């Protein structure tokens, strides 16, 4: 072998620089996949999967919902129609306008008189396990005539004096002393004035506890959203995030995933990663405001995805216990009320506002956790920078 002393310095220089370059290398961020690549497979009737809008009123533009007030011979009304209407309007309508960035214009059309229904309907409700706290199914009733018939009877009474021709859904308010103590939604396809009413919800006497937010929770079912409450303590899967879970929680605005599912977020506002071996990096703006990218979505299975979004104390979330990058997992195969959304907790064994997940967001700074990892599914989501209310998020799918 011939020795070339003049080449030694160059060889040593190359050798010395090699370990340094290896120690700092990270996967190069690539352009996100098309947003539709992060759509998950369809689920049940109410699920985190895509919505079949043939079965639900689409929350775009003006949507008219009739509000009917019913009492019973054994539970006559002792409040005015106006006082009952004021519990929801215009607060519930304004809530939807804020959450949808003005894309959903709920128009409540009240029939301002009490409609008297038979006492037997009230008796059936009072004895029903759902109202007695013995039926722990999600608050969606699609197969129980004992409860469902109240809607058809109310429409039949109002129809001679009320025009249902352009009604997309029905909001029913039972008298304060009725047996309808728990709100629920149903989907009966009631025919009236040549129109099909796709969905109905009972704004039960729990409205005196829950206030206007009851309509926004039950209204979410009318728009195809599942219940996300449940788990340890009743709210152990999502904490106080999203009205479909803890409706009176400190941060009730809808998850970015729900806003995308409902059509309030455009595909251009979703950064998607669905390609194995890929990495993307994206600046994400708060979900409570309209402009910018709203979520980084990592779809790691046919029905499953992780979502990273930014939550701040603004808009509908001014009472939020904590702020930062909220990370959660959705599964379209999981039924409503069984945990279709699971929030990832950056601060386990701690709580805020009485719920452990209320301080779940990831963040930068002392005492904060910036990285989430699901080694089983090869998902890694990291908060890498913060500028004002915006965060830069890096996601990889291994």
MOWO-V59980 format. One record per residue. N is the residue number from 1. PSI is psi in radians with two decimals (NA if undefined). D_CENTER is the distance of its C-alpha to the mean C-alpha in Angstrom with 1 decimal. Layout:
n->N psi->PSI d_center->D_CENTER
n->N psi->PSI d_center->D_CENTER
This chain:
n->1 psi->2.36 d_center->71.2
n->2 psi->2.39 d_center->72.0
n->3 psi->2.28 d_center->70.6
n->4 psi->1.56 d_center->69.3
n->5 psi->-0.50 d_center->69.2
n->6 psi->-0.36 d_center->68.0
n->7 psi->-0.21 d_center->64.7
n->8 psi->-0.82 d_center->63.9
n->9 psi->-0.69 d_center->62.3
n->10 psi->-0.71 d_center->59.9
n->11 psi->-0.74 d_center->59.0
n->12 psi->-0.69 d_center->58.5
n->13 psi->-0.76 d_center->56.3
n->14 psi->-0.70 d_center->54.1
n->15 psi->-0.70 d_center->54.0
n->16 psi->-0.50 d_center->53.1
n->17 psi->-0.29 d_center->50.2
n->18 psi->-0.86 d_center->48.6
n->19 psi->-0.67 d_center->47.2
n->20 psi->-0.78 d_center->45.7
n->21 psi->-0.60 d_center->43.9
n->22 psi->-0.61 d_center->42.5
n->23 psi->-0.42 d_center->41.2
n->24 psi->0.02 d_center->39.0
n->25 psi->2.46 d_center->37.8
n->26 psi->2.73 d_center->34.0
n->27 psi->2.38 d_center->32.4
n->28 psi->2.30 d_center->32.4
n->29 psi->2.40 d_center->29.1
n->30 psi->3.02 d_center->28.9
n->31 psi->2.46 d_center->27.2
n->32 psi->2.71 d_center->23.7
n->33 psi->2.80 d_center->23.5
n->34 psi->2.43 d_center->22.4
n->35 psi->-0.65 d_center->18.6
n->36 psi->-0.28 d_center->18.9
n->37 psi->-0.31 d_center->20.4
n->38 psi->0.09 d_center->17.0
n->39 psi->2.42 d_center->15.7
n->40 psi->2.98 d_center->15.6
n->41 psi->2.69 d_center->17.5
n->42 psi->2.61 d_center->16.4
n->43 psi->-2.52 d_center->15.4
n->44 psi->-2.95 d_center->15.9
n->45 psi->-0.83 d_center->15.4
n->46 psi->2.00 d_center->11.7
n->47 psi->3.11 d_center->10.5
n->48 psi->0.07 d_center->8.8
n->49 psi->3.13 d_center->12.0
n->50 psi->2.60 d_center->13.1
n->51 psi->2.36 d_center->13.2
n->52 psi->1.77 d_center->16.7
n->53 psi->0.02 d_center->17.0
n->54 psi->-0.33 d_center->20.2
n->55 psi->-0.09 d_center->18.4
n->56 psi->2.60 d_center->15.9
n->57 psi->2.22 d_center->16.5
n->58 psi->2.18 d_center->15.4
n->59 psi->1.15 d_center->13.8
n->60 psi->2.24 d_center->16.5
n->61 psi->-2.69 d_center->19.3
n->62 psi->2.21 d_center->20.5
n->63 psi->2.13 d_center->19.1
n->64 psi->2.20 d_center->21.4
n->65 psi->2.11 d_center->20.5
n->66 psi->2.46 d_center->23.5
n->67 psi->2.07 d_center->23.6
n->68 psi->2.48 d_center->26.4
n->69 psi->2.14 d_center->27.9
n->70 psi->2.46 d_center->29.6
n->71 psi->-3.08 d_center->32.1
n->72 psi->2.75 d_center->34.5
n->73 psi->-0.59 d_center->38.2
n->74 psi->0.12 d_center->37.7
n->75 psi->1.11 d_center->34.8
n->76 psi->2.64 d_center->35.8
n->77 psi->2.39 d_center->33.8
n->78 psi->0.32 d_center->34.9
n->79 psi->2.84 d_center->32.6
n->80 psi->2.65 d_center->32.7
n->81 psi->-0.69 d_center->30.4
n->82 psi->-0.71 d_center->30.0
n->83 psi->-0.63 d_center->28.9
n->84 psi->-0.75 d_center->26.2
n->85 psi->-0.66 d_center->25.0
n->86 psi->-0.29 d_center->25.0
n->87 psi->-0.51 d_center->22.4
n->88 psi->-0.60 d_center->19.8
n->89 psi->2.27 d_center->21.5
n->90 psi->0.20 d_center->21.3
n->91 psi->-0.80 d_center->18.8
n->92 psi->-0.68 d_center->15.8
n->93 psi->-0.74 d_center->16.9
n->94 psi->-0.59 d_center->17.2
n->95 psi->-0.82 d_center->13.7
n->96 psi->-0.65 d_center->12.4
n->97 psi->-0.70 d_center->15.2
n->98 psi->-0.81 d_center->14.2
n->99 psi->-0.58 d_center->10.5
n->100 psi->0.09 d_center->11.8
n->101 psi->0.59 d_center->14.9
n->102 psi->0.10 d_center->17.0
n->103 psi->-0.38 d_center->16.1
n->104 psi->2.00 d_center->15.0
n->105 psi->1.55 d_center->17.9
n->106 psi->2.23 d_center->17.4
n->107 psi->1.79 d_center->20.9
n->108 psi->2.16 d_center->21.6
n->109 psi->1.72 d_center->25.1
n->110 psi->2.47 d_center->26.6
n->111 psi->1.84 d_center->29.7
n->112 psi->1.12 d_center->31.4
n->113 psi->2.69 d_center->33.3
n->114 psi->2.34 d_center->32.9
n->115 psi->2.10 d_center->33.2
n->116 psi->2.12 d_center->35.2
n->117 psi->2.82 d_center->34.2
n->118 psi->2.57 d_center->36.3
n->119 psi->-0.50 d_center->36.3
n->120 psi->-0.62 d_center->35.9
n->121 psi->-0.70 d_center->32.2
n->122 psi->-0.69 d_center->31.6
n->123 psi->-0.71 d_center->33.7
n->124 psi->-0.71 d_center->31.6
n->125 psi->-0.79 d_center->28.4
n->126 psi->-0.53 d_center->30.1
n->127 psi->-0.12 d_center->31.3
n->128 psi->2.42 d_center->28.1
n->129 psi->-0.56 d_center->26.7
n->130 psi->-0.75 d_center->23.2
n->131 psi->-0.42 d_center->24.6
n->132 psi->0.09 d_center->26.9
n->133 psi->0.29 d_center->24.3
n->134 psi->-0.10 d_center->25.8
n->135 psi->1.92 d_center->23.2
n->136 psi->0.39 d_center->20.2
n->137 psi->2.83 d_center->18.4
n->138 psi->2.77 d_center->14.8
n->139 psi->0.88 d_center->15.1
n->140 psi->2.07 d_center->15.6
n->141 psi->1.98 d_center->19.3
n->142 psi->-0.06 d_center->20.7
n->143 psi->0.49 d_center->24.1
n->144 psi->1.66 d_center->25.7
n->145 psi->-0.49 d_center->28.3
n->146 psi->-0.51 d_center->29.1
n->147 psi->-0.66 d_center->25.9
n->148 psi->-0.55 d_center->25.1
n->149 psi->-0.31 d_center->28.5
n->150 psi->-0.61 d_center->27.8
n->151 psi->-0.82 d_center->25.9
n->152 psi->-0.70 d_center->28.8
n->153 psi->-0.70 d_center->31.4
n->154 psi->-0.74 d_center->29.8
n->155 psi->-0.72 d_center->29.6
n->156 psi->-0.67 d_center->33.2
n->157 psi->-0.67 d_center->34.4
n->158 psi->-0.45 d_center->32.8
n->159 psi->-0.70 d_center->33.6
n->160 psi->-0.35 d_center->37.2
n->161 psi->-0.03 d_center->36.1
n->162 psi->2.40 d_center->32.6
n->163 psi->1.95 d_center->31.7
n->164 psi->0.17 d_center->28.8
n->165 psi->-0.57 d_center->29.7
n->166 psi->0.38 d_center->26.8
n->167 psi->2.21 d_center->24.2
n->168 psi->-0.48 d_center->20.9
n->169 psi->2.97 d_center->19.6
n->170 psi->2.27 d_center->21.0
n->171 psi->2.13 d_center->20.1
n->172 psi->2.30 d_center->22.6
n->173 psi->1.87 d_center->23.9
n->174 psi->2.75 d_center->26.4
n->175 psi->2.71 d_center->29.2
n->176 psi->-0.57 d_center->28.9
n->177 psi->0.20 d_center->31.3
n->178 psi->3.01 d_center->29.8
n->179 psi->0.01 d_center->28.7
n->180 psi->1.42 d_center->25.2
n->181 psi->-0.27 d_center->23.8
n->182 psi->2.30 d_center->20.3
n->183 psi->2.61 d_center->17.7
n->184 psi->2.83 d_center->16.7
n->185 psi->2.69 d_center->16.0
n->186 psi->2.88 d_center->18.5
n->187 psi->1.57 d_center->19.5
n->188 psi->-0.26 d_center->23.2
n->189 psi->1.09 d_center->24.1
n->190 psi->2.31 d_center->26.5
n->191 psi->2.28 d_center->29.3
n->192 psi->2.28 d_center->30.6
n->193 psi->0.71 d_center->32.8
n->194 psi->0.26 d_center->32.5
n->195 psi->2.64 d_center->28.7
n->196 psi->2.04 d_center->26.1
n->197 psi->2.00 d_center->23.3
n->198 psi->-0.61 d_center->20.5
n->199 psi->2.64 d_center->18.2
n->200 psi->2.61 d_center->18.9
n->201 psi->2.48 d_center->17.5
n->202 psi->1.97 d_center->19.7
n->203 psi->1.38 d_center->19.2
n->204 psi->-3.06 d_center->21.4
n->205 psi->-0.18 d_center->23.6
n->206 psi->-0.16 d_center->20.8
n->207 psi->-0.44 d_center->20.2
n->208 psi->-0.36 d_center->23.1
n->209 psi->-0.78 d_center->21.3
n->210 psi->-0.46 d_center->17.7
n->211 psi->-2.71 d_center->18.8
n->212 psi->-0.46 d_center->16.9
n->213 psi->-0.33 d_center->13.4
n->214 psi->-0.74 d_center->14.1
n->215 psi->-0.70 d_center->14.1
n->216 psi->-0.50 d_center->10.8
n->217 psi->-0.96 d_center->9.3
n->218 psi->-0.59 d_center->11.7
n->219 psi->-0.53 d_center->11.4
n->220 psi->-0.64 d_center->7.9
n->221 psi->-0.72 d_center->10.0
n->222 psi->-0.41 d_center->12.6
n->223 psi->0.11 d_center->10.7
n->224 psi->0.10 d_center->10.1
n->225 psi->2.44 d_center->6.6
n->226 psi->2.92 d_center->7.9
n->227 psi->2.36 d_center->8.4
n->228 psi->0.05 d_center->7.7
n->229 psi->3.01 d_center->10.6
n->230 psi->-3.12 d_center->14.0
n->231 psi->-3.03 d_center->16.4
n->232 psi->2.25 d_center->19.2
n->233 psi->0.07 d_center->19.4
n->234 psi->-0.40 d_center->16.6
n->235 psi->0.54 d_center->13.9
n->236 psi->-0.06 d_center->15.4
n->237 psi->-0.58 d_center->12.7
n->238 psi->-0.09 d_center->10.1
n->239 psi->-2.49 d_center->12.2
n->240 psi->0.45 d_center->11.3
n->241 psi->2.17 d_center->8.3
n->242 psi->2.29 d_center->5.2
n->243 psi->-0.33 d_center->6.5
n->244 psi->-0.12 d_center->5.4
n->245 psi->-1.77 d_center->7.8
n->246 psi->1.62 d_center->10.6
n->247 psi->-0.48 d_center->10.5
n->248 psi->0.44 d_center->13.6
n->249 psi->3.01 d_center->12.9
n->250 psi->-0.32 d_center->14.3
n->251 psi->1.32 d_center->11.4
n->252 psi->-0.02 d_center->8.7
n->253 psi->2.68 d_center->7.7
n->254 psi->2.56 d_center->4.3
n->255 psi->2.64 d_center->4.7
n->256 psi->-0.64 d_center->7.5
n->257 psi->-0.74 d_center->6.9
n->258 psi->-0.69 d_center->4.5
n->259 psi->-0.61 d_center->7.2
n->260 psi->-0.77 d_center->9.8
n->261 psi->-0.66 d_center->9.1
n->262 psi->-0.13 d_center->9.5
n->263 psi->0.17 d_center->12.5
n->264 psi->-0.34 d_center->12.0
n->265 psi->2.39 d_center->12.8
n->266 psi->2.78 d_center->16.1
n->267 psi->-0.56 d_center->17.2
n->268 psi->-0.20 d_center->19.5
n->269 psi->0.15 d_center->16.8
n->270 psi->2.18 d_center->15.8
n->271 psi->2.04 d_center->18.4
n->272 psi->2.41 d_center->18.8
n->273 psi->1.98 d_center->20.9
n->274 psi->0.08 d_center->21.8
n->275 psi->2.13 d_center->25.6
n->276 psi->2.41 d_center->27.2
n->277 psi->0.03 d_center->29.4
n->278 psi->2.79 d_center->27.5
n->279 psi->2.35 d_center->26.4
n->280 psi->2.71 d_center->24.6
n->281 psi->2.29 d_center->24.4
n->282 psi->2.42 d_center->22.3
n->283 psi->2.26 d_center->21.9
n->284 psi->2.33 d_center->18.3
n->285 psi->2.80 d_center->17.7
n->286 psi->2.47 d_center->15.3
n->287 psi->-0.36 d_center->11.8
n->288 psi->-0.21 d_center->12.9
n->289 psi->2.78 d_center->15.8
n->290 psi->-0.78 d_center->16.4
n->291 psi->2.76 d_center->19.1
n->292 psi->3.14 d_center->19.3
n->293 psi->2.30 d_center->17.6
n->294 psi->-0.31 d_center->14.0
n->295 psi->2.57 d_center->13.5
n->296 psi->2.11 d_center->16.0
n->297 psi->2.23 d_center->15.0
n->298 psi->1.81 d_center->17.5
n->299 psi->2.04 d_center->17.7
n->300 psi->0.03 d_center->20.2
n->301 psi->2.97 d_center->20.3
n->302 psi->-0.60 d_center->20.0
n->303 psi->0.09 d_center->16.7
n->304 psi->2.58 d_center->15.6
n->305 psi->2.66 d_center->14.6
n->306 psi->2.51 d_center->14.1
n->307 psi->2.34 d_center->12.2
n->308 psi->2.14 d_center->13.8
n->309 psi->2.87 d_center->12.6
n->310 psi->2.27 d_center->14.4
n->311 psi->2.33 d_center->13.5
n->312 psi->2.93 d_center->16.3
n->313 psi->1.19 d_center->17.6
n->314 psi->2.90 d_center->17.3
n->315 psi->-2.25 d_center->15.8
n->316 psi->-0.11 d_center->13.3
n->317 psi->0.48 d_center->13.5
n->318 psi->-0.36 d_center->17.3
n->319 psi->0.20 d_center->17.5
n->320 psi->2.36 d_center->15.8
n->321 psi->-0.59 d_center->18.1
n->322 psi->2.84 d_center->18.2
n->323 psi->2.94 d_center->17.5
n->324 psi->-2.63 d_center->17.8
n->325 psi->1.94 d_center->16.2
n->326 psi->2.23 d_center->13.1
n->327 psi->2.28 d_center->13.4
n->328 psi->2.82 d_center->11.4
n->329 psi->2.37 d_center->12.2
n->330 psi->2.61 d_center->10.6
n->331 psi->1.98 d_center->13.0
n->332 psi->-0.24 d_center->13.0
n->333 psi->-0.29 d_center->16.0
n->334 psi->2.25 d_center->14.5
n->335 psi->2.74 d_center->14.1
n->336 psi->2.31 d_center->11.6
n->337 psi->-0.04 d_center->12.5
n->338 psi->0.24 d_center->14.3
n->339 psi->0.80 d_center->12.1
n->340 psi->-0.28 d_center->10.3
n->341 psi->2.32 d_center->8.8
n->342 psi->2.04 d_center->11.6
n->343 psi->2.36 d_center->11.9
n->344 psi->2.28 d_center->15.4
n->345 psi->1.97 d_center->17.6
n->346 psi->-0.32 d_center->20.1
n->347 psi->1.15 d_center->22.0
n->348 psi->2.68 d_center->22.5
n->349 psi->0.30 d_center->24.7
n->350 psi->2.92 d_center->23.8
n->351 psi->2.94 d_center->21.5
n->352 psi->2.26 d_center->20.6
n->353 psi->0.45 d_center->20.1
n->354 psi->-0.06 d_center->20.9
n->355 psi->2.38 d_center->18.1
n->356 psi->-0.53 d_center->18.8
n->357 psi->-0.07 d_center->15.6
n->358 psi->-0.35 d_center->15.4
n->359 psi->0.67 d_center->17.9
n->360 psi->-0.40 d_center->16.4
n->361 psi->2.59 d_center->16.5
n->362 psi->2.65 d_center->19.4
n->363 psi->3.07 d_center->22.0
n->364 psi->2.62 d_center->25.6
n->365 psi->3.00 d_center->28.4
n->366 psi->2.32 d_center->30.4
n->367 psi->-0.04 d_center->28.7
n->368 psi->2.79 d_center->25.5
n->369 psi->2.24 d_center->24.4
n->370 psi->-0.18 d_center->23.8
n->371 psi->2.31 d_center->23.6
n->372 psi->2.40 d_center->21.4
n->373 psi->2.27 d_center->23.1
n->374 psi->1.62 d_center->22.5
n->375 psi->-0.57 d_center->26.1
n->376 psi->-0.73 d_center->25.8
n->377 psi->0.04 d_center->23.6
n->378 psi->0.54 d_center->25.3
n->379 psi->2.32 d_center->22.3
n->380 psi->2.21 d_center->23.0
n->381 psi->2.20 d_center->20.9
n->382 psi->2.36 d_center->22.9
n->383 psi->2.05 d_center->22.7
n->384 psi->-0.31 d_center->26.0
n->385 psi->2.78 d_center->26.3
n->386 psi->2.38 d_center->25.1
n->387 psi->1.80 d_center->26.2
n->388 psi->-2.17 d_center->25.2
n->389 psi->-0.09 d_center->21.5
n->390 psi->2.65 d_center->21.1
n->391 psi->2.60 d_center->21.2
n->392 psi->2.22 d_center->22.8
n->393 psi->2.32 d_center->21.3
n->394 psi->2.28 d_center->23.4
n->395 psi->2.48 d_center->22.1
n->396 psi->2.60 d_center->24.5
n->397 psi->1.83 d_center->24.4
n->398 psi->NA d_center->27.7
